[in-house]
């Protein structure tokens, strides 16, 4: 579960000033958690509480606890958080995909994973593209943690969700610009994972693409964690940055996962 947070922290320094190279300080003094980590933690909390019909309340509670993270919340989402009667607003933004990672870890079947990914998105991002983005990321995590090969994950993502994954990171990078849609974030994030040789490499590739770099790297990091695990030293650096309540919730989620599926503290392979 720390994969999304680490990607978020690493990308946060470049969200509005892209760095199109993999050579950068991963945990820079200017780096911090953003709304991506807050929302990821909220969904993990929702899963811990049994995936009931109270996700909207849980998201709003976490916003109240962390109202001013680095980079702030998106405009429409902030209006939703502050509304007296929050309703889905037909968004196809990448917020549904960046917060979904707990769902990818929590369930034993793809069908359950897709169902609860939709539920996690639909409280805000009820546009078909918003739901599809969340489902694709959750499915990629589900497949990666179950040992499915990258080639098969790529084929599955393209066949089931219609995302084109034919361009390499080197082909994407020169022309990619800031874009907050699932359609122009999820395929790029998946591509960075597919090309990677380890967890850290995946995050660096994602950040190097530019665009909405914290969200892009959060998505890539969430998938890469399921494939590679996270080096122990990197976990400790992230936990030292995160507020105690966020860290404790993410660790509680990790502890709730069946032992055979628990987060691995191994070096990249």
C-alpha positions in Angstrom: 0.0 0.0 0.0 3.0 2.4 0.3 3.6 2.1 -3.4 1.1 4.8 -4.3 2.3 7.1 -1.5 5.9 6.8 -2.6 5.0 7.5 -6.2 3.0 10.5 -5.0 5.8 11.9 -2.8 8.4 11.4 -5.6 6.3 13.1 -8.2 5.0 15.9 -6.0 8.1 18.1 -6.6 7.5 18.0 -10.3 3.7 18.3 -10.7 3.9 21.8 -12.0 7.5 21.8 -13.2 8.0 18.5 -15.0 11.4 16.8 -15.0 11.7 14.6 -18.1 14.5 12.4 -16.9 14.9 9.5 -14.5 17.8 11.1 -12.7 16.5 13.0 -9.7 16.4 12.9 -5.9 13.6 10.6 -5.1 12.8 12.0 -1.6 13.7 15.7 -2.2 13.2 18.2 0.6 10.5 19.8 -1.5 8.6 16.5 -1.9 5.7 15.6 0.3 2.4 13.7 0.3 -0.5 15.2 -1.7 -4.2 14.7 -1.9 -3.4 11.5 -3.8 -2.1 9.8 -0.7 -4.9 11.2 1.5 -7.5 9.7 -0.9 -5.6 6.5 -1.3 -5.6 6.1 2.5 -9.3 7.0 2.7 -10.1 4.1 0.3 -7.9 1.8 2.3 -9.9 2.9 5.4 -13.1 2.2 3.6 -11.9 -1.3 2.7 -10.9 -1.9 6.3 -14.4 -0.9 7.4 -16.0 -3.4 5.1 -16.7 -1.5 1.9 -20.0 -0.2 3.0 -22.0 2.7 1.5 -20.2 5.3 3.5 -17.2 6.0 1.3 -18.3 9.6 0.7 -18.3 10.2 4.5 -14.9 8.5 4.9 -13.4 10.7 2.1 -14.8 13.8 3.7 -13.4 12.8 7.1 -9.9 12.3 5.7 -10.2 15.7 3.9 -11.1 17.3 7.3 -8.0 15.7 8.8 -5.7 16.9 6.0 -7.4 19.9 4.3 -4.2 21.4 2.8 -1.8 18.8 1.5 0.9 19.7 -1.0 -0.6 20.7 -4.3 -4.2 21.0 -2.8 -7.3 19.1 -4.0 -8.8 19.4 -7.4 -11.4 22.1 -7.9 -14.5 20.0 -8.5 -13.5 17.4 -6.0 -13.0 20.1 -3.4 -16.5 21.4 -4.1 -17.8 17.9 -3.6 -15.8 17.5 -0.3 -17.3 20.7 1.0 -20.8 20.2 -0.2 -23.6 19.6 2.3 -25.1 17.0 0.0 -22.2 15.5 -2.1 -23.3 13.8 -5.3 -21.3 12.1 -8.1 -20.3 14.6 -10.7 -19.7 12.5 -13.8 -15.9 12.9 -13.7 -13.5 11.0 -15.9 -10.5 12.5 -14.0 -7.6 10.4 -12.8 -8.5 10.7 -9.2 -10.5 7.5 -9.3 -7.5 5.6 -10.6 -5.0 7.1 -8.2 -7.0 6.3 -5.0 -8.1 2.7 -5.9 -5.0 0.6 -5.0 -6.4 -0.9 -1.8 -9.1 -2.6 -3.8 -6.5 -4.3 -6.0 -5.1 -6.0 -2.9 -8.2 -6.8 -1.0 -10.1 -9.4 -2.9 -9.6 -13.0 -4.1 -11.3 -12.7 -7.5 -11.1 -10.4 -10.4 -14.9 -10.0 -10.4 -14.9 -8.7 -6.8 -11.9 -6.5 -7.6 -13.7 -4.9 -10.5 -17.0 -4.5 -8.6 -15.4 -2.7 -5.7 -13.2 -0.6 -7.9 -16.4 0.7 -9.5 -17.9 1.4 -6.1 -14.7 3.2 -5.0 -14.9 5.4 -8.1 -18.6 6.0 -8.5 -19.2 8.3 -5.5 -17.5 11.0 -7.5 -16.2 9.6 -10.8 -19.3 8.0 -12.2 -18.4 8.7 -15.8 -17.6 5.4 -17.7 -14.0 6.5 -18.2 -13.6 7.4 -14.5 -14.9 3.9 -13.6 -12.8 2.2 -16.3 -9.6 3.9 -15.1 -10.1 2.7 -11.5 -11.0 -0.8 -12.6 -7.9 -1.0 -14.9 -5.5 0.0 -12.1 -7.1 -2.3 -9.6 -7.1 -5.2 -12.1 -3.4 -4.6 -12.9 -2.6 -4.7 -9.2 -4.7 -7.9 -8.8 -2.9 -9.6 -11.7 0.6 -8.4 -10.6 0.2 -9.7 -7.1 -1.0 -13.0 -8.4 2.1 -13.5 -10.5 0.7 -12.8 -14.0 3.4 -11.8 -16.4 3.8 -8.3 -17.7 3.1 -9.4 -21.2 -0.2 -11.0 -20.1 -1.1 -7.9 -18.0 -0.5 -5.7 -21.1 -2.7 -8.0 -23.2 -5.4 -8.1 -20.5 -5.5 -4.3 -20.0 -5.8 -3.7 -23.8 -8.4 -6.4 -24.3 -10.6 -5.7 -21.3 -10.3 -1.9 -21.0 -9.4 -0.8 -24.5 -6.3 1.2 -23.6 -3.6 1.4 -26.2 -0.2 0.4 -24.7 1.8 0.4 -27.9 4.0 3.5 -27.3 7.1 3.2 -25.2 8.1 5.7 -22.5 10.6 7.2 -24.9 7.9 7.8 -27.4 5.4 9.2 -24.9 7.8 11.6 -23.1 8.6 14.3 -25.7 4.9 15.1 -26.4 3.1 14.3 -23.1 1.6 17.2 -21.3 -0.3 17.8 -18.1 -3.6 15.9 -18.3 -5.9 14.9 -15.5 -8.1 12.5 -17.4 -8.0 8.7 -16.8 -7.8 8.3 -20.6 -4.4 10.2 -20.7 -3.0 9.1 -17.4 -3.7 5.4 -16.8 -2.2 4.0 -20.1 1.0 6.1 -19.5 1.2 4.9 -15.9 0.8 1.3 -16.9 3.4 1.7 -19.6 5.9 2.9 -17.1 5.3 -0.2 -15.0 5.6 -2.5 -18.0 8.9 -1.1 -19.0 10.4 -1.1 -15.5 13.0 -3.4 -14.0 12.1 -2.7 -10.3 10.0 -0.6 -8.0 12.2 2.4 -7.9 12.8 2.3 -11.7 9.0 2.2 -12.2 8.5 5.3 -10.2 11.4 7.1 -11.9 10.0 6.2 -15.3 6.6 7.5 -14.4 7.9 10.8 -13.1 10.1 11.2 -16.2 7.1 11.2 -18.5 5.9 14.6 -17.1 2.3 15.5 -17.0 0.4 15.1 -13.7 3.5 13.6 -12.3 2.5 12.9 -8.7 -0.7 11.1 -9.8 1.0 9.3 -12.6 3.7 8.0 -10.3 1.2 7.1 -7.6 -0.6 4.9 -10.1 2.6 3.3 -11.4 3.9 2.8 -7.9 0.7 1.1 -6.8 1.1 -1.5 -9.6 4.8 -1.8 -9.3 4.6 -2.6 -5.6 2.3 -5.6 -6.4 5.0 -6.9 -8.8 8.3 -6.2 -7.1 7.5 -5.2 -3.5 9.3 -2.2 -2.1 12.9 -2.1 -0.8 12.8 -1.8 3.0 14.9 1.4 3.1 12.5 3.1 0.8 9.5 2.1 2.9 11.2 3.6 6.0 11.9 6.9 4.2 8.2 7.1 3.1 6.9 6.3 6.6 9.1 9.0 8.1 7.5 11.6 5.7 3.9 10.5 6.1 1.7 11.8 9.0 1.2 9.2 11.8 -2.5 8.6 11.1 -1.9 8.0 7.4 1.1 5.7 8.1 -0.8 3.7 10.7 -3.9 3.3 8.5 -1.8 2.1 5.5 0.1 -0.3 7.8 -3.1 -1.6 9.3 -4.3 -2.3 5.8 -1.2 -4.2 5.0 -1.6 -6.3 8.1 -5.2 -7.1 7.1 -4.1 -8.8 3.9 -3.8 -12.5 3.9 -0.1 -13.5 4.7 0.4 -15.0 1.2 -0.5 -11.7 -0.3 1.2 -9.4 2.1 3.5 -6.6 0.9 7.0 -7.8 0.2 10.0 -6.1 1.5 12.4 -7.4 -1.1 14.8 -5.8 -3.5 13.6 -5.3 -7.1 14.0 -8.3 -9.4 
